[in-house]
């Protein structure tokens, strides 16, 4: 689960940097 969480966290971080892509 830790590995998946790190992947998800990185994914969310990248989305946070690009709010336009969050939708």
PQR file with spaces between the fields and no chain letter, atoms N, CA, C, O and H, PARSE charges and radii, in Angstrom:
ATOM       1  N    UNK     1       0.850   -1.204    0.000 -0.4000 1.5000
ATOM       2  CA   UNK     1       0.000    0.000    0.000 -0.0000 2.0000
ATOM       3  C    UNK     1       0.881    1.249    0.000  0.5500 1.7000
ATOM       4  O    UNK     1       0.538    2.274   -0.589 -0.5500 1.4000
ATOM       5  N    UNK     2       2.030    1.135    0.679 -0.4000 1.5000
ATOM       6  CA   UNK     2       2.935    2.288    0.746 -0.0000 2.0000
ATOM       7  C    UNK     2       3.381    2.715   -0.655  0.5500 1.7000
ATOM       8  O    UNK     2       3.415    3.902   -0.979 -0.5500 1.4000
ATOM       9  H    UNK     2       2.308    0.303    1.158  0.4000 1.0000
ATOM      10  N    UNK     3       3.718    1.727   -1.466 -0.4000 1.5000
ATOM      11  CA   UNK     3       4.185    2.055   -2.831 -0.0000 2.0000
ATOM      12  C    UNK     3       3.082    2.750   -3.609  0.5500 1.7000
ATOM      13  O    UNK     3       3.311    3.760   -4.273 -0.5500 1.4000
ATOM      14  H    UNK     3       3.691    0.763   -1.203  0.4000 1.0000
ATOM      15  N    UNK     4       1.885    2.194   -3.515 -0.4000 1.5000
ATOM      16  CA   UNK     4       0.757    2.799   -4.240 -0.0000 2.0000
ATOM      17  C    UNK     4       0.495    4.203   -3.723  0.5500 1.7000
ATOM      18  O    UNK     4       0.201    5.113   -4.499 -0.5500 1.4000
ATOM      19  H    UNK     4       1.699    1.373   -2.975  0.4000 1.0000
ATOM      20  N    UNK     5       0.602    4.378   -2.410 -0.4000 1.5000
ATOM      21  CA   UNK     5       0.332    5.690   -1.812 -0.0000 2.0000
ATOM      22  C    UNK     5       1.322    6.726   -2.337  0.5500 1.7000
ATOM      23  O    UNK     5       0.951    7.860   -2.640 -0.5500 1.4000
ATOM      24  H    UNK     5       0.841    3.639   -1.780  0.4000 1.0000
ATOM      25  N    UNK     6       2.594    6.314   -2.438 -0.4000 1.5000
ATOM      26  CA   UNK     6       3.624    7.252   -2.941 -0.0000 2.0000
ATOM      27  C    UNK     6       3.300    7.641   -4.381  0.5500 1.7000
ATOM      28  O    UNK     6       3.459    8.793   -4.785 -0.5500 1.4000
ATOM      29  H    UNK     6       2.895    5.393   -2.192  0.4000 1.0000
ATOM      30  N    UNK     7       2.843    6.650   -5.140 -0.4000 1.5000
ATOM      31  CA   UNK     7       2.489    6.920   -6.541 -0.0000 2.0000
ATOM      32  C    UNK     7       1.315    7.877   -6.611  0.5500 1.7000
ATOM      33  O    UNK     7       1.311    8.827   -7.394 -0.5500 1.4000
ATOM      34  H    UNK     7       2.714    5.715   -4.812  0.4000 1.0000
ATOM      35  N    UNK     8       0.295    7.603   -5.758 -0.4000 1.5000
ATOM      36  CA   UNK     8      -0.903    8.450   -5.736 -0.0000 2.0000
ATOM      37  C    UNK     8      -0.533    9.857   -5.274  0.5500 1.7000
ATOM      38  O    UNK     8      -1.011   10.849   -5.823 -0.5500 1.4000
ATOM      39  H    UNK     8       0.299    6.832   -5.122  0.4000 1.0000
ATOM      40  N    UNK     9       0.323    9.926   -4.261 -0.4000 1.5000
ATOM      41  CA   UNK     9       0.721   11.236   -3.730 -0.0000 2.0000
ATOM      42  C    UNK     9       1.423   12.052   -4.818  0.5500 1.7000
ATOM      43  O    UNK     9       1.173   13.249   -4.961 -0.5500 1.4000
ATOM      44  H    UNK     9       0.712    9.119   -3.816  0.4000 1.0000
ATOM      45  N    UNK    10       2.288   11.409   -5.572 -0.4000 1.5000
ATOM      46  CA   UNK    10       2.999   12.097   -6.647 -0.0000 2.0000
ATOM      47  C    UNK    10       2.008   12.549   -7.714  0.5500 1.7000
ATOM      48  O    UNK    10       2.129   13.638   -8.275 -0.5500 1.4000
ATOM      49  H    UNK    10       2.491   10.436   -5.456  0.4000 1.0000
ATOM      50  N    UNK    11       1.018   11.685   -7.983 -0.4000 1.5000
ATOM      51  CA   UNK    11      -0.004   12.013   -8.978 -0.0000 2.0000
ATOM      52  C    UNK    11      -0.813   13.226   -8.536  0.5500 1.7000
ATOM      53  O    UNK    11      -1.052   14.146   -9.319 -0.5500 1.4000
ATOM      54  H    UNK    11       0.920   10.800   -7.528  0.4000 1.0000
ATOM      55  N    UNK    12      -1.234   13.218   -7.263 -0.4000 1.5000
ATOM      56  CA   UNK    12      -2.015   14.336   -6.725 -0.0000 2.0000
ATOM      57  C    UNK    12      -1.164   15.605   -6.714  0.5500 1.7000
ATOM      58  O    UNK    12      -1.661   16.696   -6.993 -0.5500 1.4000
ATOM      59  H    UNK    12      -1.040   12.472   -6.627  0.4000 1.0000
ATOM      60  N    UNK    13       0.113   15.454   -6.392 -0.4000 1.5000
ATOM      61  CA   UNK    13       1.005   16.624   -6.345 -0.0000 2.0000
ATOM      62  C    UNK    13       1.098   17.261   -7.728  0.5500 1.7000
ATOM      63  O    UNK    13       1.028   18.482   -7.870 -0.5500 1.4000
ATOM      64  H    UNK    13       0.517   14.567   -6.166  0.4000 1.0000
ATOM      65  N    UNK    14       1.255   16.419   -8.738 -0.4000 1.5000
ATOM      66  CA   UNK    14       1.364   16.942  -10.103 -0.0000 2.0000
ATOM      67  C    UNK    14       0.059   17.632  -10.502  0.5500 1.7000
ATOM      68  O    UNK    14       0.073   18.639  -11.209 -0.5500 1.4000
ATOM      69  H    UNK    14       1.312   15.427   -8.623  0.4000 1.0000
ATOM      70  N    UNK    15      -1.070   17.081  -10.042 -0.4000 1.5000
ATOM      71  CA   UNK    15      -2.361   17.684  -10.362 -0.0000 2.0000
ATOM      72  C    UNK    15      -2.512   19.010   -9.613  0.5500 1.7000
ATOM      73  O    UNK    15      -3.081   19.966  -10.140 -0.5500 1.4000
ATOM      74  H    UNK    15      -1.081   16.263   -9.467  0.4000 1.0000
ATOM      75  N    UNK    16      -2.004   19.061   -8.393 -0.4000 1.5000
ATOM      76  CA   UNK    16      -2.112   20.286   -7.608 -0.0000 2.0000
ATOM      77  C    UNK    16      -1.323   21.403   -8.282  0.5500 1.7000
ATOM      78  O    UNK    16      -1.700   22.573   -8.221 -0.5500 1.4000
ATOM      79  H    UNK    16      -1.542   18.284   -7.965  0.4000 1.0000
ATOM      80  N    UNK    17      -0.213   21.018   -8.931 -0.4000 1.5000
ATOM      81  CA   UNK    17       0.607   22.038   -9.613 -0.0000 2.0000
ATOM      82  C    UNK    17      -0.119   22.540  -10.863  0.5500 1.7000
ATOM      83  O    UNK    17       0.105   23.660  -11.322 -0.5500 1.4000
ATOM      84  H    UNK    17       0.093   20.067   -8.980  0.4000 1.0000
ATOM      85  N    UNK    18      -0.993   21.685  -11.402 -0.4000 1.5000
ATOM      86  CA   UNK    18      -1.735   22.067  -12.609 -0.0000 2.0000
ATOM      87  C    UNK    18      -3.238   21.938  -12.359  0.5500 1.7000
ATOM      88  O    UNK    18      -3.858   20.965  -12.787 -0.5500 1.4000
ATOM      89  H    UNK    18      -1.175   20.775  -11.029  0.4000 1.0000
ATOM      90  N    UNK    19      -3.825   22.926  -11.662 -0.4000 1.5000
ATOM      91  CA   UNK    19      -5.257   22.874  -11.319 -0.0000 2.0000
ATOM      92  C    UNK    19      -6.130   22.673  -12.554  0.5500 1.7000
ATOM      93  O    UNK    19      -7.189   22.051  -12.471 -0.5500 1.4000
ATOM      94  H    UNK    19      -3.321   23.717  -11.315  0.4000 1.0000
ATOM      95  N    UNK    20      -5.695   23.188  -13.686 -0.4000 1.5000
ATOM      96  CA   UNK    20      -6.509   23.072  -14.903 -0.0000 2.0000
ATOM      97  C    UNK    20      -6.669   21.608  -15.299  0.5500 1.7000
ATOM      98  O    UNK    20      -7.650   21.242  -15.947 -0.5500 1.4000
ATOM      99  H    UNK    20      -4.835   23.693  -13.754  0.4000 1.0000
ATOM     100  N    UNK    21      -5.705   20.768  -14.909 -0.4000 1.5000
ATOM     101  CA   UNK    21      -5.780   19.347  -15.277 -0.0000 2.0000
ATOM     102  C    UNK    21      -6.523   18.547  -14.210  0.5500 1.7000
ATOM     103  O    UNK    21      -6.802   17.362  -14.391 -0.5500 1.4000
ATOM     104  H    UNK    21      -4.908   21.065  -14.382  0.4000 1.0000
ATOM     105  N    UNK    22      -6.839   19.210  -13.095 -0.4000 1.5000
ATOM     106  CA   UNK    22      -7.509   18.483  -12.009 -0.0000 2.0000
ATOM     107  C    UNK    22      -8.916   18.049  -12.421  0.5500 1.7000
ATOM     108  O    UNK    22      -9.430   17.034  -11.952 -0.5500 1.4000
ATOM     109  H    UNK    22      -6.613   20.173  -12.948  0.4000 1.0000
ATOM     110  N    UNK    23      -9.529   18.838  -13.308 -0.4000 1.5000
ATOM     111  CA   UNK    23     -10.867   18.471  -13.765 -0.0000 2.0000
ATOM     112  C    UNK    23     -10.708   17.323  -14.741  0.5500 1.7000
ATOM     113  O    UNK    23     -11.699   16.825  -15.275 -0.5500 1.4000
ATOM     114  H    UNK    23      -9.112   19.663  -13.690  0.4000 1.0000
